[in-house]
């Protein structure tokens, strides 16, 4: 059987409403019958099921009353034709099924597929197919659908989710009350942005994509909601250097940070800036840290000063925040950096100071020409809201950060997001849970500063930096995620910028 899917996910990402528009154009303007699209989706899902679980014979398929359920009916018909034992559990009133889904149901009935109403019982089988709820879900899952999701998750067998795990928001990646935890998810036509951020990774399992042979003309008519950073972008933004290049061509990064006891943060940021190709790196830190940083990275210039005047004249970009602290020493250095016209990367303690100054109406808290790099907790402080609100809709949150601070804004976390001043949003799917350790943010700020110094635009530097950072962590996690340290990323960073 030919495979009709791929694990290579597309760059362009869409909201649920956008995908519905893609469906409409394909059917009504391109003349592709809706049942043909449903049949292709069912075939792609069944092909994946057979490839992932070749020994499975008993297939439990949980169907809702919409088109997602129709896909499940197609899978059941294909399974029966292949000599397997499919059983459909119908959730919701079957009399509500209409259109293409009704055609698929009638076909399955005519072929003799075992179809039973779901009554809350335990699900039996070698594989469960989740064809319960699609992308149209707007509120929390309730009632019979919630009980069906609970039954799916209570099972010990693997789950294949069709189009999206039921209960996961296609737009934000948040869980709407409860959501299926799948081993694999196959999505169709338009790649839903919510499958790649927030809680999605805990529910989607391995992600697969099926275009369903929809022509390019369909996509030309619908703007993308966001875009995924890929290695191809890194290669384009960081082309091979000319043979006559010298250090002056590749920028000078000034890193300010490393208050008492936190010199390691500035040291890691400095090394990361150098590892991605910055021509020169200078660190301004406390006197006690100078010799330690020089011992670790003698390529850096390391100074203990409270006057940045001359250094700001020589620098190309400033990275403020790694180990900066929130005392007067750090505040004074940050004020000087903010008052300059240089591009600025803001991280860690500098973000917390920025949140305070923004609340106080300090004009330096909205300067433009900068990149903010908060994790959800820091983003919540910057926007003056609970962290849960940040995570509920990460796309909205990163756009609000960008607008409120006139900055290129990064919202770190699973499926990190980058929002630019023209309304563009990028998503990076690199990275792993091993990155939940100290110093990772310091490395990221140095990476972004190093890229910005080499001439990338702020949006490019932020998007490439997040991708390279996560990619280096993925490379380092080959030895295991637990115990991954921020300094383990350095070799991977150098590999990443030399594809």
VEXKOL-924862 format. One record per residue (C-alpha): residue number from 1; residue in three letters; x, y, z. Coordinates in Angstrom, 1 decimal, always signed. Last residue first. Layout:
NUM; ala; X; Y; Z;
...
% end
This chain:
499; unk; +25.3; +23.2; +8.1;
498; unk; +27.9; +25.4; +9.8;
497; unk; +25.7; +27.4; +12.2;
496; unk; +24.2; +24.3; +13.7;
495; unk; +27.6; +22.5; +14.2;
494; unk; +28.9; +25.4; +16.3;
493; unk; +25.7; +25.4; +18.4;
492; unk; +26.0; +21.7; +18.8;
491; unk; +29.4; +22.0; +20.3;
490; unk; +28.2; +24.6; +22.8;
489; unk; +25.1; +22.9; +23.9;
488; unk; +26.6; +20.8; +26.7;
487; unk; +27.3; +24.1; +28.5;
486; unk; +23.6; +24.4; +29.3;
485; unk; +23.7; +21.1; +31.1;
484; unk; +21.7; +17.9; +30.2;
483; unk; +21.5; +15.7; +33.3;
482; unk; +18.2; +14.1; +32.2;
481; unk; +17.7; +14.3; +28.5;
480; unk; +19.9; +11.3; +27.5;
479; unk; +23.1; +10.7; +25.7;
478; unk; +21.6; +11.8; +22.4;
477; unk; +20.4; +14.8; +24.4;
476; unk; +23.3; +16.9; +23.1;
475; unk; +22.0; +16.9; +19.6;
474; unk; +18.5; +17.8; +20.8;
473; unk; +20.0; +20.6; +22.9;
472; unk; +21.9; +21.9; +19.9;
471; unk; +18.7; +21.9; +17.9;
470; unk; +16.9; +23.8; +20.6;
469; unk; +19.5; +26.6; +20.7;
468; unk; +19.8; +26.6; +16.9;
467; unk; +16.0; +27.0; +16.5;
466; unk; +15.7; +29.7; +19.2;
465; unk; +18.6; +31.6; +17.7;
464; unk; +17.4; +31.3; +14.1;
463; unk; +14.0; +32.8; +15.1;
462; unk; +15.5; +35.6; +17.2;
461; unk; +18.3; +36.5; +14.8;
460; unk; +15.9; +36.4; +11.8;
459; unk; +13.4; +38.7; +13.6;
458; unk; +16.1; +41.1; +14.8;
457; unk; +17.6; +41.2; +11.3;
456; unk; +20.8; +39.1; +10.8;
455; unk; +23.9; +41.2; +10.4;
454; unk; +26.6; +39.2; +12.2;
453; unk; +26.0; +41.0; +15.5;
452; unk; +22.4; +39.8; +15.5;
451; unk; +23.6; +36.3; +15.3;
450; unk; +25.9; +36.6; +18.3;
449; unk; +23.3; +38.4; +20.3;
448; unk; +20.8; +35.6; +19.6;
447; unk; +23.3; +33.0; +20.7;
446; unk; +24.3; +34.9; +23.8;
445; unk; +20.6; +35.2; +24.8;
444; unk; +20.1; +31.5; +24.2;
443; unk; +23.1; +30.5; +26.4;
442; unk; +21.8; +32.6; +29.3;
441; unk; +18.3; +31.1; +28.9;
440; unk; +19.8; +27.6; +29.2;
439; unk; +21.7; +28.5; +32.3;
438; unk; +19.8; +26.4; +34.8;
437; unk; +18.0; +23.3; +33.8;
436; unk; +14.7; +22.5; +32.0;
435; unk; +16.5; +22.0; +28.7;
434; unk; +16.3; +18.2; +29.2;
433; unk; +12.6; +18.5; +28.3;
432; unk; +13.5; +18.8; +24.6;
431; unk; +14.3; +21.4; +21.9;
430; unk; +13.4; +22.1; +18.3;
429; unk; +9.8; +22.9; +17.2;
428; unk; +10.5; +26.6; +16.5;
427; unk; +7.5; +28.8; +15.7;
426; unk; +7.5; +32.1; +13.8;
425; unk; +5.0; +34.9; +14.0;
424; unk; +4.7; +37.8; +11.5;
423; unk; +2.7; +40.8; +12.5;
422; unk; +5.1; +43.3; +10.8;
421; unk; +6.8; +44.1; +14.1;
420; unk; +7.9; +40.5; +14.8;
419; unk; +6.6; +37.7; +17.0;
418; unk; +8.8; +34.6; +17.9;
417; unk; +7.2; +31.5; +19.5;
416; unk; +8.8; +28.6; +21.3;
415; unk; +7.1; +25.3; +20.7;
414; unk; +7.6; +23.9; +24.2;
413; unk; +8.7; +26.9; +26.1;
412; unk; +10.0; +30.4; +25.3;
411; unk; +7.9; +33.3; +24.2;
410; unk; +10.1; +35.5; +22.1;
409; unk; +9.3; +39.1; +21.3;
408; unk; +10.7; +41.4; +18.6;
407; unk; +10.0; +44.6; +20.3;
406; unk; +7.5; +47.5; +20.4;
405; unk; +7.0; +46.7; +24.1;
404; unk; +3.2; +46.4; +24.2;
403; unk; +2.9; +45.2; +20.6;
402; unk; +5.5; +42.5; +20.7;
401; unk; +4.4; +41.3; +24.1;
400; unk; +0.8; +41.2; +23.0;
399; unk; +1.7; +39.2; +19.9;
398; unk; +3.6; +36.7; +22.1;
397; unk; +0.5; +36.3; +24.4;
396; unk; -1.9; +35.8; +21.5;
395; unk; +0.2; +33.0; +20.1;
394; unk; +0.7; +31.5; +23.6;
393; unk; -3.0; +31.2; +24.2;
392; unk; -3.7; +29.5; +27.5;
391; unk; +0.0; +29.6; +28.4;
390; unk; +0.1; +33.3; +29.0;
389; unk; -3.3; +33.2; +30.9;
388; unk; -1.9; +30.5; +33.2;
387; unk; +1.1; +32.7; +33.9;
386; unk; -1.2; +35.2; +35.5;
385; unk; -1.3; +38.8; +34.1;
384; unk; +0.8; +42.0; +34.2;
383; unk; +2.1; +41.8; +30.7;
382; unk; +5.8; +41.8; +31.6;
381; unk; +5.2; +39.8; +34.7;
380; unk; +3.3; +37.2; +32.8;
379; unk; +6.1; +37.1; +30.2;
378; unk; +8.6; +36.5; +32.9;
377; unk; +6.6; +33.4; +34.1;
376; unk; +6.1; +32.2; +30.5;
375; unk; +9.8; +32.3; +29.6;
374; unk; +10.9; +35.7; +28.4;
373; unk; +13.3; +36.6; +25.5;
372; unk; +12.8; +40.3; +24.5;
371; unk; +14.6; +41.5; +21.4;
370; unk; +15.4; +45.1; +20.8;
369; unk; +15.2; +48.0; +18.3;
368; unk; +12.2; +49.5; +20.0;
367; unk; +12.6; +51.7; +23.2;
366; unk; +9.6; +50.9; +25.3;
365; unk; +10.8; +50.4; +28.9;
364; unk; +13.1; +53.3; +28.5;
363; unk; +10.0; +55.6; +28.8;
362; unk; +9.6; +54.6; +32.5;
361; unk; +5.9; +54.4; +33.1;
360; unk; +6.2; +52.8; +36.5;
359; unk; +4.6; +49.6; +35.4;
358; unk; +7.1; +49.5; +32.5;
357; unk; +9.9; +50.0; +34.9;
356; unk; +8.9; +47.0; +37.0;
355; unk; +8.5; +44.8; +33.9;
354; unk; +11.9; +46.0; +32.6;
353; unk; +13.6; +45.1; +35.8;
352; unk; +12.2; +41.6; +35.5;
351; unk; +13.3; +41.4; +31.9;
350; unk; +16.8; +42.6; +32.8;
349; unk; +16.9; +39.8; +35.5;
348; unk; +16.5; +37.1; +32.8;
347; unk; +16.9; +38.4; +29.2;
346; unk; +17.1; +41.4; +27.0;
345; unk; +18.8; +41.5; +23.6;
344; unk; +19.6; +45.0; +22.4;
343; unk; +20.3; +46.7; +19.1;
342; unk; +22.4; +49.8; +19.8;
341; unk; +20.9; +53.2; +20.1;
340; unk; +22.0; +53.7; +23.7;
339; unk; +19.7; +54.7; +26.5;
338; unk; +18.7; +51.1; +27.1;
337; unk; +22.3; +50.0; +27.6;
336; unk; +23.0; +52.8; +30.0;
335; unk; +19.8; +52.0; +32.0;
334; unk; +20.8; +48.3; +32.1;
333; unk; +24.2; +49.1; +33.5;
332; unk; +22.7; +51.3; +36.3;
331; unk; +20.0; +48.7; +37.1;
330; unk; +22.6; +45.9; +37.4;
329; unk; +24.7; +47.8; +39.9;
328; unk; +21.6; +49.2; +41.7;
327; unk; +20.3; +45.7; +42.5;
326; unk; +18.2; +43.5; +40.3;
325; unk; +20.7; +40.9; +39.3;
324; unk; +22.6; +40.9; +36.0;
323; unk; +23.1; +37.1; +36.0;
322; unk; +22.5; +37.0; +32.2;
321; unk; +20.5; +40.2; +31.7;
320; unk; +21.7; +42.5; +28.9;
319; unk; +23.1; +41.4; +25.6;
318; unk; +24.3; +44.5; +23.6;
317; unk; +24.9; +44.7; +19.9;
316; unk; +27.5; +46.2; +17.6;
315; unk; +29.9; +47.3; +20.3;
314; unk; +32.7; +50.0; +20.0;
313; unk; +30.7; +53.1; +21.0;
312; unk; +28.9; +51.1; +23.7;
311; unk; +32.3; +50.1; +25.2;
310; unk; +33.3; +53.8; +25.4;
309; unk; +30.3; +54.8; +27.4;
308; unk; +29.7; +51.6; +29.5;
307; unk; +30.7; +53.1; +32.8;
306; unk; +30.3; +50.7; +35.7;
305; unk; +33.4; +48.7; +35.0;
304; unk; +34.9; +45.3; +35.6;
303; unk; +36.1; +44.1; +32.2;
302; unk; +36.3; +40.8; +30.3;
301; unk; +37.5; +40.6; +26.7;
300; unk; +36.7; +37.1; +25.4;
299; unk; +39.0; +34.7; +23.6;
298; unk; +40.4; +33.6; +27.0;
297; unk; +37.1; +31.6; +27.5;
296; unk; +37.1; +29.6; +30.8;
295; unk; +40.2; +31.3; +32.3;
294; unk; +39.0; +34.7; +31.1;
293; unk; +35.6; +34.1; +32.7;
292; unk; +37.2; +33.0; +36.0;
291; unk; +39.6; +35.9; +36.0;
290; unk; +36.9; +38.6; +35.6;
289; unk; +34.4; +37.1; +38.0;
288; unk; +35.4; +38.8; +41.2;
287; unk; +35.6; +42.2; +39.5;
286; unk; +31.8; +42.1; +38.7;
285; unk; +30.8; +41.9; +35.0;
284; unk; +31.2; +43.6; +31.7;
283; unk; +31.8; +41.0; +29.0;
282; unk; +33.3; +41.7; +25.5;
281; unk; +32.8; +39.4; +22.6;
280; unk; +34.4; +39.8; +19.1;
279; unk; +33.7; +38.3; +15.7;
278; unk; +30.4; +36.7; +16.6;
277; unk; +30.2; +33.2; +15.0;
276; unk; +27.7; +31.0; +16.7;
275; unk; +30.3; +29.7; +19.1;
274; unk; +31.3; +33.3; +20.1;
273; unk; +27.9; +34.3; +21.2;
272; unk; +27.5; +31.1; +23.1;
271; unk; +30.8; +31.6; +24.9;
270; unk; +29.7; +35.1; +26.0;
269; unk; +26.2; +33.9; +27.2;
268; unk; +27.9; +31.1; +29.2;
267; unk; +30.3; +33.5; +30.9;
266; unk; +27.6; +36.0; +31.7;
265; unk; +25.5; +33.3; +33.4;
264; unk; +28.6; +31.8; +35.1;
263; unk; +29.3; +35.1; +36.9;
262; unk; +26.3; +34.8; +39.1;
261; unk; +27.7; +34.8; +42.6;
260; unk; +27.8; +38.6; +42.8;
259; unk; +26.4; +40.1; +39.6;
258; unk; +27.2; +38.5; +36.3;
257; unk; +25.8; +40.6; +33.6;
256; unk; +26.5; +42.9; +30.7;
255; unk; +27.4; +41.2; +27.4;
254; unk; +28.8; +43.4; +24.6;
253; unk; +28.8; +41.6; +21.2;
252; unk; +31.1; +42.9; +18.5;
251; unk; +30.2; +42.1; +14.9;
250; unk; +31.1; +39.7; +12.2;
249; unk; +33.0; +41.8; +9.6;
248; unk; +35.5; +43.0; +12.2;
247; unk; +36.6; +39.5; +12.8;
246; unk; +37.9; +39.0; +9.3;
245; unk; +36.4; +37.8; +6.0;
244; unk; +38.5; +37.6; +2.8;
243; unk; +37.3; +34.1; +2.0;
242; unk; +33.7; +35.1; +1.9;
241; unk; +31.5; +33.5; +4.6;
240; unk; +29.1; +30.7; +3.7;
239; unk; +25.5; +31.7; +4.1;
238; unk; +23.9; +32.3; +7.5;
237; unk; +20.3; +33.5; +6.8;
236; unk; +19.8; +31.1; +4.0;
235; unk; +21.2; +28.1; +5.8;
234; unk; +19.3; +29.0; +8.9;
233; unk; +16.1; +29.2; +6.9;
232; unk; +16.6; +25.8; +5.4;
231; unk; +17.1; +24.4; +8.9;
230; unk; +13.5; +25.1; +9.6;
229; unk; +11.6; +27.8; +11.5;
228; unk; +7.8; +27.1; +11.4;
227; unk; +5.6; +29.8; +10.1;
226; unk; +2.5; +31.5; +11.5;
225; unk; -1.1; +32.3; +10.5;
224; unk; -0.7; +31.6; +6.8;
223; unk; -2.7; +33.6; +4.3;
222; unk; -5.3; +31.7; +2.4;
221; unk; -5.7; +32.0; -1.5;
220; unk; -2.3; +30.6; -2.4;
219; unk; -3.0; +27.5; -0.4;
218; unk; -5.7; +26.2; -2.8;
217; unk; -3.6; +27.0; -5.8;
216; unk; -1.0; +24.6; -4.5;
215; unk; -3.2; +21.6; -5.3;
214; unk; -4.6; +19.3; -2.6;
213; unk; -3.1; +15.8; -3.0;
212; unk; -4.2; +14.8; +0.4;
211; unk; -1.4; +16.9; +2.0;
210; unk; -0.8; +14.4; +4.7;
209; unk; +1.2; +15.3; +7.8;
208; unk; +2.6; +13.2; +10.6;
207; unk; +3.3; +14.0; +14.3;
206; unk; +4.7; +11.6; +16.8;
205; unk; +2.9; +11.9; +20.2;
204; unk; +0.1; +14.4; +19.9;
203; unk; -0.9; +14.8; +23.6;
202; unk; +2.2; +15.7; +25.6;
201; unk; +3.7; +17.6; +22.7;
200; unk; +0.5; +19.6; +22.3;
199; unk; +0.6; +21.2; +25.7;
198; unk; +1.9; +24.5; +24.5;
197; unk; +3.2; +24.4; +21.0;
196; unk; +3.4; +22.4; +17.8;
195; unk; -0.1; +21.0; +17.2;
194; unk; -1.6; +24.4; +17.9;
193; unk; -0.3; +25.7; +14.6;
192; unk; -2.5; +23.4; +12.6;
191; unk; -0.8; +22.1; +9.4;
190; unk; -3.2; +22.6; +6.5;
189; unk; -4.2; +19.6; +4.3;
188; unk; -4.4; +16.9; +7.0;
187; unk; -3.1; +15.9; +10.4;
186; unk; -1.8; +12.5; +11.5;
185; unk; -1.3; +12.1; +15.3;
184; unk; +0.8; +9.4; +17.0;
183; unk; +1.1; +7.9; +20.4;
182; unk; -2.0; +9.8; +21.5;
181; unk; -3.0; +11.4; +24.8;
180; unk; -6.6; +12.5; +24.2;
179; unk; -7.6; +15.8; +25.7;
178; unk; -9.3; +17.1; +28.8;
177; unk; -10.8; +20.5; +29.7;
176; unk; -9.9; +22.2; +26.5;
175; unk; -6.1; +21.5; +26.5;
174; unk; -4.0; +24.3; +25.0;
173; unk; -2.2; +24.1; +21.7;
172; unk; -3.3; +27.5; +20.7;
171; unk; -5.2; +27.3; +17.4;
170; unk; -6.0; +23.6; +17.1;
169; unk; -7.2; +23.4; +20.7;
168; unk; -6.7; +19.9; +22.1;
167; unk; -9.8; +18.1; +23.2;
166; unk; -9.6; +15.2; +20.7;
165; unk; -6.1; +14.7; +19.5;
164; unk; -5.9; +16.4; +16.1;
163; unk; -6.3; +15.3; +12.4;
162; unk; -6.9; +11.7; +13.4;
161; unk; -5.3; +10.6; +16.6;
160; unk; -3.7; +7.2; +16.7;
159; unk; -3.7; +5.7; +20.2;
158; unk; -1.5; +3.0; +21.7;
157; unk; -2.9; +0.4; +24.1;
156; unk; -3.1; +0.8; +27.9;
155; unk; -6.6; +2.2; +27.9;
154; unk; -7.5; +4.8; +30.5;
153; unk; -6.7; +7.6; +28.0;
152; unk; -9.3; +6.3; +25.5;
151; unk; -11.9; +5.9; +28.3;
150; unk; -11.3; +9.4; +29.6;
149; unk; -11.7; +10.8; +26.1;
148; unk; -15.0; +8.9; +25.7;
147; unk; -16.2; +10.3; +29.1;
146; unk; -15.4; +13.8; +27.9;
145; unk; -17.3; +13.2; +24.7;
144; unk; -20.3; +12.0; +26.6;
143; unk; -20.6; +15.1; +28.7;
142; unk; -18.1; +17.9; +28.3;
141; unk; -15.1; +19.1; +26.4;
140; unk; -14.2; +22.6; +27.2;
139; unk; -15.1; +25.3; +24.6;
138; unk; -14.5; +26.0; +20.9;
137; unk; -14.0; +22.6; +19.3;
136; unk; -14.1; +23.0; +15.5;
135; unk; -10.7; +21.3; +15.0;
134; unk; -11.9; +17.7; +15.2;
133; unk; -13.5; +15.6; +17.8;
132; unk; -14.0; +11.8; +18.0;
131; unk; -11.8; +10.1; +15.4;
130; unk; -9.3; +8.7; +18.0;
129; unk; -8.2; +5.4; +16.6;
128; unk; -7.4; +2.8; +19.3;
127; unk; -4.8; +0.1; +18.7;
126; unk; -4.6; -3.5; +19.8;
125; unk; -8.2; -3.5; +20.9;
124; unk; -10.6; -3.1; +23.9;
123; unk; -12.2; +0.1; +25.1;
122; unk; -13.6; +0.2; +28.6;
121; unk; -17.3; +1.0; +28.7;
120; unk; -18.8; +4.5; +28.8;
119; unk; -21.9; +3.8; +26.7;
118; unk; -20.5; +4.2; +23.2;
117; unk; -23.0; +3.2; +20.6;
116; unk; -21.9; +0.2; +18.6;
115; unk; -20.8; -0.3; +15.0;
114; unk; -19.3; -3.6; +13.8;
113; unk; -18.4; -3.0; +10.1;
112; unk; -20.5; -5.1; +7.8;
111; unk; -19.7; -3.5; +4.4;
110; unk; -23.1; -1.8; +4.2;
109; unk; -22.6; -0.3; +7.7;
108; unk; -19.2; +1.1; +6.6;
107; unk; -20.6; +2.6; +3.5;
106; unk; -23.5; +4.1; +5.4;
105; unk; -21.0; +5.7; +7.9;
104; unk; -18.8; +7.1; +5.1;
103; unk; -21.9; +8.7; +3.4;
102; unk; -23.0; +10.1; +6.7;
101; unk; -19.6; +11.7; +7.2;
100; unk; -19.8; +13.2; +3.7;
99; unk; -23.0; +15.0; +4.6;
98; unk; -24.8; +14.2; +7.8;
97; unk; -24.4; +12.7; +11.3;
96; unk; -27.0; +14.0; +13.7;
95; unk; -28.9; +10.7; +13.7;
94; unk; -25.8; +9.0; +15.1;
93; unk; -26.4; +10.7; +18.4;
92; unk; -23.1; +11.2; +20.2;
91; unk; -20.1; +8.8; +20.5;
90; unk; -20.2; +5.9; +18.1;
89; unk; -17.8; +3.1; +19.1;
88; unk; -16.6; +1.5; +15.9;
87; unk; -15.0; -1.9; +15.8;
86; unk; -12.4; -3.0; +13.3;
85; unk; -11.3; -6.6; +13.0;
84; unk; -8.6; -6.8; +10.3;
83; unk; -8.9; -8.6; +7.0;
82; unk; -7.6; -5.7; +4.9;
81; unk; -11.1; -4.9; +3.6;
80; unk; -12.2; -4.6; +7.3;
79; unk; -9.4; -2.2; +8.0;
78; unk; -10.3; -0.1; +5.0;
77; unk; -13.9; +0.2; +6.1;
76; unk; -12.9; +1.1; +9.6;
75; unk; -10.5; +3.8; +8.4;
74; unk; -13.3; +5.3; +6.3;
73; unk; -15.6; +5.4; +9.4;
72; unk; -12.8; +7.2; +11.3;
71; unk; -12.6; +9.8; +8.6;
70; unk; -16.3; +10.3; +9.0;
69; unk; -15.9; +10.8; +12.7;
68; unk; -13.6; +13.7; +12.0;
67; unk; -16.3; +14.9; +9.6;
66; unk; -18.7; +15.3; +12.5;
65; unk; -20.7; +13.0; +14.7;
64; unk; -17.9; +11.6; +16.8;
63; unk; -16.1; +8.3; +16.2;
62; unk; -14.0; +6.1; +18.5;
61; unk; -12.3; +3.4; +16.4;
60; unk; -11.1; +0.2; +18.2;
59; unk; -8.9; -1.8; +15.9;
58; unk; -8.3; -5.5; +16.6;
57; unk; -5.6; -6.8; +14.2;
56; unk; -2.4; -5.0; +15.2;
55; unk; +0.8; -6.7; +14.1;
54; unk; +1.8; -3.9; +11.7;
53; unk; +1.5; -1.2; +14.3;
52; unk; +3.3; +1.9; +13.0;
51; unk; +3.1; +1.0; +9.3;
50; unk; -0.4; -0.3; +9.4;
49; unk; -1.7; +2.7; +11.4;
48; unk; +0.1; +5.1; +9.0;
47; unk; -1.6; +3.6; +6.0;
46; unk; -4.9; +3.7; +7.8;
45; unk; -4.5; +7.4; +8.5;
44; unk; -3.5; +8.2; +4.9;
43; unk; -6.4; +6.1; +3.6;
42; unk; -8.9; +7.8; +5.9;
41; unk; -7.6; +11.2; +4.8;
40; unk; -7.9; +10.2; +1.2;
39; unk; -11.4; +9.0; +1.7;
38; unk; -12.4; +12.2; +3.4;
37; unk; -10.9; +14.3; +0.6;
36; unk; -12.8; +12.1; -2.0;
35; unk; -16.0; +12.6; +0.1;
34; unk; -15.7; +16.3; -0.2;
33; unk; -15.5; +16.1; -3.9;
32; unk; -12.6; +18.0; -5.4;
31; unk; -13.9; +20.8; -7.6;
30; unk; -11.1; +23.3; -7.2;
29; unk; -13.5; +26.1; -6.2;
28; unk; -16.1; +24.3; -4.1;
27; unk; -14.2; +21.4; -2.6;
26; unk; -10.6; +22.7; -2.4;
25; unk; -11.7; +26.2; -1.6;
24; unk; -13.9; +25.0; +1.2;
23; unk; -11.2; +22.7; +2.7;
22; unk; -8.7; +25.6; +2.6;
21; unk; -11.3; +27.8; +4.3;
20; unk; -11.8; +25.1; +7.0;
19; unk; -8.0; +25.1; +7.4;
18; unk; -8.0; +28.9; +7.9;
17; unk; -10.7; +28.6; +10.6;
16; unk; -8.6; +26.0; +12.4;
15; unk; -5.6; +28.3; +12.5;
14; unk; -2.7; +27.7; +10.0;
13; unk; +1.0; +26.9; +9.8;
12; unk; +3.3; +27.2; +6.8;
11; unk; +6.7; +25.5; +7.2;
10; unk; +5.5; +22.0; +6.5;
9; unk; +6.1; +18.9; +8.6;
8; unk; +8.4; +16.2; +7.5;
7; unk; +6.9; +13.1; +9.2;
6; unk; +5.2; +12.2; +5.9;
5; unk; +1.8; +10.9; +4.7;
4; unk; +0.2; +9.1; +1.8;
3; unk; +2.1; +5.8; +1.9;
2; unk; +1.4; +3.4; -1.0;
1; unk; +0.0; +0.0; +0.0;
% end
